């Protein structure tokens, strides 16, 4: 009795279309988001393609499109690591129980991967890129081959990376990567802004030609380089670039197949019974934790710092604040437009982390609430959280201020800038404690980009922006004194702003904690209800 093998590719294509169709039936919001994304991708893709086509005949067209192809491939390679939930078919481990062979499965998955908004947008850019550099009959023939090769190379690269890291994508670390994707976009935007400014200051696109000469030999950018070479009559070079593109595509497919085979036959660690008995846990207070006070304050500080390390939402907020707080002053200094006082931006970014302190506890706040019986207990709890934040923020502020002063060459401005930054930090600890007591809100545990529970957005905006405005008012005496010393040509006395800023920041933080403690002790049930809605 013989059995006829059923071709997988049409089945997977229909499956992908069914997933897209059924995904639009569940929610009107999802349908609107998908249609908006499609229209946005088509409009942006059209204008980018038109812009690239208008580069036809420009002397630097080859440089632009080759580097664009490399950036496109880089984005396809890393996007699955930061947005693993964007495509339900990125996890081939769902097919483990089916009797499928790796090679037909690779072909079927590749065909289904070519369906979607991302591949359509990539195809638009690929067409625009080859049109920009195609000249003559040879260039036109090479362009017809290069556009699909670039698309296939990008999609295959994304699939190979996703399959090799599928265990990571479905784990807690993968979810952390998704949460930190906003940081990647923010840092990338600053790097692009800085690079573009430096580029036009130092001679324009000509400065990129050495990099383009190397990148045109790196697949899949070699596909676009092949079109440029064929248009110039360098048929031998074009043939070599075509061969390199095809070889890289074959190697990627082979790597994808091997990763898929390993994934399909390797058992998941979560399904295995531990072969060894569980080792006894070490002392939770050992290591660096032993340096913290051996009392309630130390325990609360340790809990707060562990949230920063383990909770994805808290980790994302802290890492984003640390990165953006350093990027703004440092990049402005590198661009020649910086000031040592921009270091205050970093202190302000981290000061925001004091707001909604109880929201990160979610419903587990009931355990904290049971340990608070009076305003003194509430004060100790709040002060411990403020001390944990200051333990990171104060050294960070000193470091950012010093680096900024070194880059702008203004070491005389280091003491007053640091004093003003510390005063601002103390003011934000003050208002953050008050906002945490009066305007607590819940932080949903699900959803990488959803940081406020439905119906509580007003509380969040009121607490954060109201607190920031109040912080500026509280820090106003230090700001006025700074302006006066510089405006009255008394810069030699500006160093006194450092001890004054330290004292002012400490005083305001202490006052805010003292004022917030009675409210926390009195409103424990209300706070618990507010932070448990996620």
ZAFINU-335833 format. One record per residue (C-alpha): x, y, z. Coordinates in steps of 0.05 Angstrom, whole numbers, padded with zeros to 5 digits, always signed. Example, Ala and Ser with C-alpha at 12.3 -4.5 7.8 and 13.67 -1.06 7.14 Angstrom:
+00246-00090+00156
+00273-00021+00143
//
This chain:
+00000+00000+00000
+00032+00065-00023
+00017+00134+00003
+00022+00198-00038
+00059+00255-00005
+00016+00316+00002
+00052+00381-00018
+00061+00424+00043
+00071+00492+00010
-00001+00504-00013
-00026+00481+00055
+00019+00529+00093
+00002+00586+00047
-00072+00574+00058
-00058+00567+00133
-00022+00634+00135
-00080+00668+00097
-00130+00636+00144
-00091+00661+00205
-00091+00731+00177
-00165+00728+00160
-00186+00698+00226
-00143+00747+00264
-00185+00804+00236
-00250+00774+00262
-00234+00775+00335
-00234+00849+00350
-00252+00913+00314
-00190+00946+00345
-00145+00891+00317
-00177+00899+00249
-00168+00974+00250
-00095+00966+00273
-00081+00916+00217
-00114+00959+00163
-00078+01021+00189
-00011+00984+00188
-00024+00960+00117
-00042+01029+00091
+00016+01060+00127
+00065+01009+00099
+00038+01018+00029
+00040+01094+00032
+00110+01096+00062
+00134+01041+00016
+00107+01078-00045
+00142+01143-00027
+00208+01109-00009
+00205+01069-00074
+00191+01133-00113
+00248+01169-00077
+00296+01113-00093
+00274+01111-00165
+00287+01186-00171
+00359+01172-00152
+00367+01137-00219
+00429+01167-00252
+00455+01199-00188
+00529+01187-00175
+00516+01164-00104
+00455+01121-00119
+00495+01057-00111
+00521+01078-00043
+00451+01094-00017
+00416+01030-00041
+00472+00982-00022
+00474+01009+00049
+00398+01010+00052
+00397+00936+00032
+00446+00920+00088
+00404+00958+00139
+00342+00923+00114
+00374+00855+00123
+00399+00875+00193
+00328+00895+00212
+00300+00829+00188
+00353+00791+00226
+00339+00824+00294
+00266+00842+00291
+00243+00771+00309
+00284+00775+00373
+00249+00839+00396
+00179+00826+00368
+00170+00750+00373
+00094+00756+00377
+00086+00792+00311
+00076+00727+00272
+00043+00666+00302
+00082+00621+00254
+00150+00642+00281
+00148+00584+00330
+00156+00519+00291
+00157+00479+00355
+00081+00478+00349
+00091+00429+00292
+00133+00380+00331
+00079+00327+00337
+00065+00326+00262
+00102+00276+00216
+00137+00329+00174
+00205+00325+00142
+00251+00386+00151
+00265+00402+00077
+00192+00406+00054
+00175+00442+00118
+00229+00494+00104
+00201+00506+00034
+00130+00512+00061
+00150+00559+00118
+00190+00603+00069
+00131+00609+00022
+00084+00628+00079
+00134+00678+00105
+00130+00717+00040
+00058+00735+00056
+00047+00795+00100
+00058+00869+00109
+00133+00863+00123
+00150+00824+00060
+00107+00872+00018
+00143+00932+00047
+00211+00899+00035
+00192+00883-00037
+00176+00957-00048
+00244+00977-00022
+00278+00923-00063
+00244+00946-00127
+00262+01018-00113
+00334+01000-00098
+00346+00961-00162
+00310+01014-00204
+00357+01066-00176
+00420+01032-00202
+00395+00992-00262
+00421+01020-00329
+00420+00986-00396
+00396+00917-00416
+00445+00881-00370
+00425+00923-00311
+00351+00911-00325
+00361+00835-00328
+00402+00837-00263
+00348+00879-00230
+00294+00828-00246
+00337+00775-00211
+00362+00818-00153
+00295+00843-00125
+00267+00774-00108
+00336+00751-00084
+00340+00809-00035
+00270+00793-00009
+00286+00719-00003
+00351+00734+00032
+00318+00779+00084
+00261+00732+00098
+00306+00670+00102
+00353+00707+00149
+00295+00725+00195
+00268+00654+00195
+00337+00623+00208
+00350+00670+00266
+00280+00660+00295
+00285+00584+00291
+00354+00582+00322
+00329+00625+00380
+00258+00598+00387
+00272+00574+00458
+00295+00644+00475
+00235+00676+00442
+00185+00635+00482
+00222+00644+00548
+00223+00698+00601
+00286+00728+00570
+00251+00733+00503
+00194+00771+00535
+00245+00817+00567
+00275+00830+00498
+00206+00848+00472
+00196+00897+00529
+00264+00929+00516
+00249+00938+00442
+00227+01010+00456
+00297+01024+00482
+00328+00996+00418
+00285+01043+00377
+00302+01103+00420
+00376+01089+00419
+00375+01074+00345
+00338+01139+00331
+00391+01178+00368
+00447+01142+00331
+00415+01156+00264
+00405+01229+00282
+00477+01236+00305
+00504+01198+00245
+00464+01240+00195
+00488+01305+00225
+00560+01283+00225
+00551+01257+00154
+00529+01323+00125
+00582+01360+00164
+00639+01319+00137
+00626+01317+00062
+00559+01281+00052
+00551+01213+00019
+00622+01211-00006
+00646+01193+00064
+00603+01129+00060
+00636+01103-00003
+00690+01062+00034
+00637+01029+00076
+00595+01016+00014
+00654+00983-00021
+00656+00931+00035
+00581+00923+00045
+00568+00909-00028
+00604+00842-00018
+00562+00823+00043
+00499+00783+00026
+00442+00799+00014
+00466+00869-00003
+00507+00835-00057
+00443+00827-00097
+00437+00903-00104
+00512+00909-00115
+00505+00859-00172
+00456+00906-00208
+00503+00965-00201
+00562+00924-00226
+00524+00897-00286
+00501+00967-00304
+00573+00991-00304
+00594+00933-00350
+00633+00895-00296
+00601+00829-00314
+00654+00787-00278
+00643+00825-00213
+00567+00820-00223
+00573+00745-00233
+00615+00738-00170
+00564+00778-00130
+00508+00736-00157
+00545+00672-00139
+00558+00699-00069
+00484+00717-00060
+00461+00648-00082
+00513+00613-00038
+00494+00654+00023
+00420+00639+00010
+00435+00565+00005
+00476+00566+00069
+00421+00603+00106
+00370+00551+00082
+00416+00495+00104
+00426+00528+00172
+00352+00538+00179
+00339+00465+00162
+00390+00440+00213
+00362+00486+00267
+00292+00462+00251
+00314+00389+00255
+00347+00400+00322
+00286+00437+00348
+00239+00381+00325
+00278+00324+00357
+00305+00358+00420
+00258+00353+00480
+00239+00417+00516
+00273+00424+00583
+00206+00440+00616
+00181+00370+00599
+00240+00333+00630
+00241+00309+00701
+00300+00337+00739
+00354+00284+00742
+00386+00314+00803
+00355+00335+00868
+00344+00409+00875
+00402+00443+00908
+00392+00482+00970
+00385+00555+00957
+00440+00600+00982
+00428+00653+01033
+00384+00707+01002
+00422+00760+01039
+00491+00736+01017
+00538+00769+00968
+00527+00843+00954
+00461+00841+00990
+00499+00832+01055
+00522+00904+01048
+00451+00929+01059
+00426+00944+01129
+00403+00883+01168
+00334+00911+01183
+00268+00928+01150
+00301+00983+01109
+00352+00935+01080
+00298+00883+01064
+00255+00934+01029
+00315+00960+00990
+00332+00890+00968
+00261+00877+00946
+00260+00941+00905
+00327+00926+00871
+00305+00854+00856
+00244+00883+00821
+00291+00922+00776
+00329+00859+00758
+00272+00810+00751
+00207+00846+00733
+00205+00859+00657
+00165+00924+00661
+00207+00953+00717
+00271+00931+00682
+00249+00963+00618
+00233+01029+00653
+00300+01031+00689
+00342+01011+00629
+00306+01061+00584
+00317+01116+00636
+00390+01099+00644
+00403+01097+00569
+00363+01159+00549
+00389+01198+00609
+00460+01187+00584
+00446+01192+00509
+00417+01262+00510
+00475+01299+00545
+00530+01256+00515
+00505+01260+00443
+00492+01334+00447
+00563+01343+00473
+00591+01302+00415
+00552+01344+00366
+00582+01408+00395
+00515+01434+00421
+00518+01405+00491
+00522+01436+00560
+00544+01406+00626
+00476+01423+00655
+00443+01374+00608
+00466+01321+00657
+00405+01341+00698
+00364+01305+00645
+00392+01238+00668
+00374+01253+00740
+00304+01273+00719
+00295+01209+00679
+00313+01165+00738
+00274+01209+00787
+00211+01189+00749
+00222+01118+00773
+00200+01141+00843
+00130+01154+00818
+00078+01099+00828
+00124+01058+00873
+00067+01012+00895
+00043+00998+00825
+00102+00953+00811
+00080+00909+00870
+00013+00896+00835
-00034+00854+00878
+00025+00830+00920
+00023+00898+00954
-00023+00865+01006
+00039+00832+01037
+00072+00900+01043
+00008+00930+01071
+00006+00879+01126
+00073+00903+01152
+00050+00976+01157
+00011+00993+01220
+00028+01067+01229
+00059+01126+01195
+00129+01107+01219
+00125+01040+01185
+00101+01076+01122
+00158+01125+01126
+00209+01068+01133
+00179+01033+01072
+00180+01095+01029
+00249+01116+01051
+00277+01047+01036
+00249+01051+00965
+00279+01121+00957
+00346+01097+00983
+00346+01038+00934
+00334+01087+00877
+00387+01136+00903
+00436+01078+00909
+00436+01074+00833
+00418+01145+00813
+00469+01185+00853
+00531+01148+00825
+00499+01149+00756
+00487+01224+00760
+00559+01236+00781
+00585+01193+00724
+00541+01225+00670
+00558+01295+00694
+00632+01280+00694
+00630+01249+00624
+00590+01309+00597
+00638+01358+00630
+00697+01322+00598
+00665+01321+00529
+00647+01395+00530
+00712+01414+00564
+00679+01450+00621
+00706+01421+00687
+00690+01487+00722
+00617+01474+00709
+00620+01404+00739
+00607+01423+00812
+00547+01469+00799
+00517+01421+00747
+00523+01362+00795
+00493+01403+00852
+00434+01424+00809
+00424+01352+00786
+00424+01325+00857
+00375+01380+00879
+00329+01360+00821
+00335+01287+00840
+00316+01302+00913
+00256+01343+00889
+00232+01286+00846
+00240+01237+00903
+00196+01284+00943
+00141+01290+00892
+00148+01217+00872
+00133+01195+00943
+00072+01241+00946
+00047+01218+00878
+00056+01144+00898
+00013+01157+00959
-00042+01198+00927
-00045+01173+00854
-00027+01099+00853
-00047+01059+00791
-00040+00988+00766
+00013+00965+00716
-00014+00907+00674
+00031+00845+00675
+00011+00827+00603
+00026+00869+00542
+00096+00896+00529
+00073+00966+00514
+00013+00972+00562
+00036+01006+00626
-00030+01032+00654
-00093+00993+00670
-00156+01015+00633
-00190+01073+00667
-00128+01096+00705
-00092+01136+00651
-00116+01201+00682
-00085+01181+00749
-00019+01164+00715
-00015+01230+00676
-00036+01271+00737
+00015+01239+00782
+00074+01241+00733
+00064+01309+00700
+00037+01342+00762
+00096+01316+00801
+00146+01339+00749
+00117+01409+00749
+00119+01410+00825
+00191+01385+00824
+00210+01444+00780
+00177+01492+00830
+00211+01459+00890
+00279+01462+00854
+00267+01534+00832
+00311+01566+00886
+00371+01526+00862
+00356+01543+00790
+00349+01617+00805
+00415+01616+00845
+00450+01582+00787
+00426+01633+00737
+00444+01690+00784
+00515+01666+00796
+00528+01658+00722
+00492+01722+00702
+00527+01765+00754
+00596+01743+00731
+00607+01707+00796
+00625+01640+00765
+00681+01632+00816
+00628+01621+00869
+00589+01570+00829
+00623+01513+00866
+00579+01527+00927
+00521+01499+00886
+00548+01428+00898
+00540+01427+00974
+00477+01469+00970
+00447+01422+00919
+00464+01360+00961
+00433+01392+01022
+00372+01417+00984
+00360+01349+00951
+00367+01312+01017
+00320+01361+01053
+00266+01360+01000
+00268+01284+00994
+00262+01277+01070
+00204+01326+01071
+00167+01290+01016
+00175+01223+01050
+00150+01251+01116
+00090+01283+01083
+00072+01221+01043
+00078+01171+01101
+00012+01189+01137
-00026+01185+01071
+00002+01116+01056
-00014+01091+01127
-00085+01118+01121
-00101+01095+01050
-00072+01025+01048
-00138+00992+01026
-00148+01044+00971
-00077+01035+00947
-00085+00959+00945
-00148+00965+00903
-00116+01015+00856
-00053+00973+00842
-00091+00907+00835
-00131+00923+00773
-00078+00898+00724
//
